[in-house]
Amino acid sequence: MSNPRALKLADQIKMIVAQMLERRIKDPRLGFATVTDVQLTGDLREATVFYTVLGSETDLAGTQAALESAKGLLRSTVGKQLGLKFAPTLTFVLDAMPESARHINELLDSARDHDTAVAEQAARAQYAGEADPYKKKDEED
């Protein structure tokens, strides 16, 4: 999506969908959803809306169902507000970024713990032989 017009329209679609979810969609199944990104195809016919949901798995399932049922209203509103000849079809996809970020944080924490354990082990380490294992010339020579 290197087309500047597509980038601009994707940003506008993101704002419109977020405002609609906040103000006009009154579905009780809709949880605390956040629109994170929108990707638009080069021909401006299909828009993929990425979202996250704060809550449990039941909140996630309810939000998914609410977004699917409100898809037509959201599409018509996007088409009207943008003034496009063809309103793009909307596809809602759960954003995997929070899970990926959580996994990366867990990996960083385990690496930090491992580094601390290695540093403690190095602080207690002793030489296997003499402190200076290299041969030196005798001072008498």
N, C-alpha and C positions, 0 to 999 in steps of 0.2 A: 504494500500500500504506500508507494512512494509519491502518488499523485497528491499535490498540495490541496486540491479541492476535496478529495476524499478524506484527507486528514482533518480538514476544517469541518466537513459535514459529520464525521465521526464524533468529533468533540461536541458539536451541537446536539447530535442524537443522544449522547451521554447525558448532557444537561437536561434535555427534554424528558427523557425517560426517568431520570432521578427526580425531577420535579413532579412528574405524574405519579410516581410511586409514593412520594411524600404527601401530595395534596389531594389527588383525585381518586386514586384506587383505594377503596374502602373495604377490601376483602379482609375478613378477620383471620384468614389463614396466612396473610402476608406478615412475615416476621420483620425483624430489624435487618432489612436488606440494604446493601450499599452497592451502587453501580461502580465498578472499578475501571472498566475499559470498554471501548467499542471498536471493533474492527470492521471496516467496510470494504467490500470487494471493489475492484477497479471499475466495474461497470455500474457501481452504485445501486445494485439490485438487492444485495443481501448484506445484512448487518448482524454481526455476532456480538451480543451484549454479555459481558462478563460481570458477574456479581458475587458478593460474599454475603453470608448470613451469620449473624451472631446468635448463638443459641444451640440447642440440641439437635439431634437427628430428626425429631418430629417437627421442629421449627423449619428445618431445611426442606423436608418433604412438603410441608404446607406451603412454604414460600414458592417452591417449584411449581406446585399445582396452581397457586394464585397467579403466578406470572404467565403460565400457559393459558389460563382462562382470560387474562387481560391483554393477551397479545394483540388481538384485533383492535381494541381501543387504542392501545399504545401506537400501533402502526398507523392508524388513521390520524392520530394527533401529530405524529412525527411528519407525515406527509403534508398535512395542512400547515404546520408551522414552518416547515422548510420550503414549501412552495415547489416541490419537485413534481415532475410529470408522472413519475412512478415512485410510489412510496416503497422503500426497501422492506423486504421481509425481515422480521426480527427472530433471531434464534437466541435463546437464553442458555448460557453455559456457566456452571459453577466455577468460579476462579480457584485454581489450586495453589495460588501464591501463598496464602497464609499457612497452609500445611507444609509447603516447601520451606518457608521461612522458619517455621517451628522445628522442622527436621534439621535444618542447617544450624540453628541455635543449639540443639541437642548435641550435634556433632562437635561444635566448637567447645561446648562445656566439657564433653568427654576428653577432647584433646587438651584442654586446659588442665583438667584433673590429672591426666597422664603426664603432662609436662611437670606439674608440681611433684608428683611421685618420683619422677626421674631426678629432679633437682634435689629432693630430700635424700635419695639414695646416693647421689654424687657427693653430697655434703658429708655423709658417713663413710664414704669409701676410703680405703687405705691402700698404700702401694703394696704390690705383691712381693717385691724384693726391697732393695734399698730405695731411698728417696731419689737418688740420682744414679740411674743404672749405667751411665756411660763411663767408659774407662778414661782415666786421666793419667797424664804423665806424673811420675813420682816427683815430688818436690826436690829430692836429692840429686836428680840428674842434671 
